[in-house]
Amino acid sequence: MCILNRAVCFAAIMVTIAITVYIFFGPLAVYIFSKANNLDISYTSLSVSSGKFAFGSLNAADRKTGIGISSKDARITPLWRGFPAKGGGAIFRLKDVNFTNRSPGKLASFDSLEGLIAIPFDSRWSYQEISGKVRSRKDGVDIENFSATSDEIKFEVSGSVDYDNAINIDIKVFFGGKPLEKIPRELTGALLTDEKDGWKSLAVRLSGDYKSPSINISSKLFRLNINTISR
């Protein structure tokens, strides 16, 4: 499964939750609206203060793809400048987070470029925090300052995804600890950049049609066209 599905679904989930709680605040309304938008959303608590929504044990997933998130604590602030003509959006901060997948496949490997890009989106990693901003627009979704942190894996994502499947996404992945030890030395030397405190990073740009047979991957050191980006 293309890793873009995770970033795109995550952005769509955050925007939909923000719209739901802002316009149709209330547990029953959240349930009805989530079903209408093909999302499964559950939580143990929901409160609002100064326009910010706090969820306890938030779980959300796209019903079609099965891709989603699980967070022990989620704070979401809706963004409504120009809404509805210019779309809605949200600033989010999630604590103790995992990506989830109803039908998990083979985990991404450490021995290929495609695998290194996909690794952070595996459900095997637990993140102390995931935060950022997403905004829907007439022809797509913009992702800003989307970052995740853990003791072994970190990543940053920014860019845009259009509803005609065109993408322009920058991803920077940071490897440390045991994950870094699993990457073959030839890839470490050729693809990774030294960072502070022993971390190494991989920065790439993904562009093209993410539902077509191929997609472009580029960085300062290389430019590739590959058939798939495996999860």
C-alpha positions in Angstrom: 0.0 0.0 0.0 1.3 3.4 -0.9 2.6 5.3 2.1 0.9 8.4 0.8 -2.4 6.7 1.8 -1.3 7.1 5.4 -0.4 10.8 5.2 -3.5 11.6 3.1 -5.9 9.6 5.3 -4.4 11.2 8.4 -4.9 14.7 7.0 -8.5 13.9 5.9 -9.3 12.4 9.4 -8.0 15.5 11.2 -10.0 17.9 8.9 -13.2 15.8 9.2 -13.0 15.5 13.0 -12.4 19.3 13.2 -15.5 20.0 11.1 -17.6 17.5 12.9 -16.9 18.7 16.4 -17.1 22.4 15.5 -20.3 22.4 13.5 -22.1 19.3 15.0 -20.7 19.2 18.5 -22.0 16.3 20.5 -21.3 12.5 20.7 -24.4 11.5 18.6 -23.6 14.1 15.9 -20.0 13.0 15.8 -21.1 9.4 15.3 -23.6 10.3 12.5 -21.2 12.6 10.7 -18.3 10.2 10.9 -20.4 7.4 9.3 -21.5 9.8 6.6 -17.8 10.5 5.8 -16.7 6.9 5.9 -14.8 7.2 9.1 -14.9 5.2 12.3 -14.3 7.5 15.3 -14.3 6.5 18.9 -13.1 8.2 22.1 -13.6 7.9 25.9 -14.1 11.7 26.5 -14.6 14.9 24.6 -14.5 18.4 26.0 -14.2 21.9 24.6 -12.4 25.0 25.9 -11.6 28.3 24.1 -12.4 26.7 20.8 -10.0 23.8 21.3 -11.3 20.2 21.5 -9.8 17.6 23.8 -10.3 13.9 23.2 -9.4 11.1 25.5 -8.3 7.8 23.8 -9.1 8.9 20.3 -9.3 6.2 17.6 -10.1 7.1 14.0 -9.8 5.2 10.8 -10.9 5.4 7.2 -13.5 2.7 6.6 -12.5 2.1 3.0 -8.7 1.7 3.5 -8.6 0.7 7.1 -5.8 3.2 7.7 -6.1 5.3 10.9 -4.6 6.5 14.2 -4.8 5.7 17.8 -4.0 8.4 20.4 -4.3 8.5 24.2 -4.8 12.2 24.2 -5.7 14.5 21.3 -6.1 18.3 21.1 -7.6 19.7 17.9 -8.2 23.3 17.1 -10.5 23.9 14.0 -9.4 26.5 11.4 -12.3 28.3 9.7 -10.9 31.3 7.8 -12.8 31.6 4.6 -15.0 28.5 5.5 -16.9 27.0 3.7 -15.7 28.6 0.4 -12.0 27.9 1.1 -12.4 24.7 3.1 -11.8 23.8 6.7 -8.8 22.7 8.6 -7.2 21.9 11.9 -4.2 22.3 14.1 -3.6 19.1 16.0 -1.4 17.8 18.8 -1.7 14.1 19.6 0.1 12.3 22.5 1.1 8.6 22.6 0.2 7.8 19.0 0.2 4.8 16.7 -0.7 4.4 13.1 -3.2 1.6 12.7 -4.3 -0.6 9.8 -7.3 -2.9 9.8 -5.5 -5.2 7.3 -1.8 -4.9 8.1 0.5 -6.3 5.5 4.2 -7.0 5.4 6.3 -4.5 7.5 8.6 -2.1 5.6 12.2 -3.3 5.3 15.4 -1.4 6.1 17.3 -2.5 3.0 15.8 -0.3 0.3 15.0 3.3 -0.4 11.3 2.6 -0.6 11.4 0.8 2.7 13.3 3.6 4.5 10.6 6.1 3.4 7.8 3.8 4.4 9.2 2.7 7.8 7.9 5.6 10.0 4.3 4.9 8.9 4.4 1.3 10.2 2.1 0.5 13.1 5.1 -1.0 15.0 6.2 2.5 16.1 4.8 4.4 19.0 5.2 8.2 18.9 5.3 10.4 22.0 3.7 13.2 19.9 2.4 13.9 16.4 1.5 17.5 15.6 0.9 19.8 12.7 -1.7 21.6 10.6 -3.9 20.4 7.8 -6.3 22.4 5.6 -8.7 21.3 2.9 -9.3 23.4 -0.1 -11.5 23.2 -3.2 -9.1 21.0 -5.1 -7.1 19.2 -2.4 -5.5 19.1 1.0 -2.4 21.0 2.3 -0.2 19.6 5.1 2.0 21.9 7.1 4.6 21.2 9.9 3.3 17.6 10.2 5.9 16.0 12.6 6.2 12.9 14.8 8.7 12.2 17.5 9.9 9.1 19.3 13.1 7.8 20.8 14.0 5.8 17.7 12.2 7.3 14.7 11.1 10.9 13.9 9.7 12.4 10.7 8.5 15.6 9.1 6.0 16.0 6.3 4.8 19.0 4.3 3.2 19.6 1.0 0.0 19.1 -0.9 -2.2 16.4 -2.2 -4.8 17.2 -4.9 -8.1 15.4 -5.4 -7.0 14.5 -8.9 -4.3 12.4 -7.2 -1.4 14.8 -7.9 1.1 15.1 -5.0 4.0 17.2 -4.0 5.2 16.0 -0.7 8.5 16.6 1.2 9.4 13.9 3.8 12.4 13.9 6.1 12.9 10.8 8.2 15.3 10.7 11.2 16.7 7.3 12.3 18.3 6.6 15.7 19.0 3.7 18.1 18.1 0.2 16.9 16.4 1.3 13.7 19.6 3.0 12.6 21.6 -0.2 13.3 19.3 -2.2 11.0 20.1 -0.1 7.9 22.8 -1.6 5.7 26.0 0.4 5.7 26.0 0.9 2.0 22.6 2.7 2.3 23.7 4.6 5.4 26.7 6.0 3.6 24.9 6.7 0.3 21.5 8.1 1.4 21.7 9.3 5.0 22.9 12.6 6.4 24.5 13.1 9.8 22.4 14.9 12.4 22.9 16.0 16.0 23.2 13.4 18.9 23.9 10.5 16.6 20.8 10.7 14.5 20.9 10.3 10.7 18.3 11.6 8.3 16.8 10.9 4.8 15.1 13.8 3.0 13.2 13.2 -0.2 10.5 14.8 -2.3 7.6 12.7 -3.7 5.8 14.0 -6.7 3.5 12.7 -9.4 0.2 10.8 -9.5 0.2 8.6 -6.4 -2.4 6.3 -7.9 -0.4 5.7 -11.1 2.1 2.9 -11.6 5.0 5.2 -10.9 6.1 8.2 -8.7 9.2 10.4 -8.7 11.5 10.5 -5.7 14.2 13.1 -5.5 16.8 14.6 -3.2 20.0 16.5 -3.4 21.9 13.3 -4.2 19.5 11.4 -6.5 16.4 11.3 -8.6 14.5 8.1 -9.1 11.3 6.9 -10.8 9.9 3.8 -9.1 6.8 1.7 -9.7 5.5 1.5 -6.1 6.3 2.7 -2.6 5.5 -0.3 -0.4 4.2 -0.1 3.1 
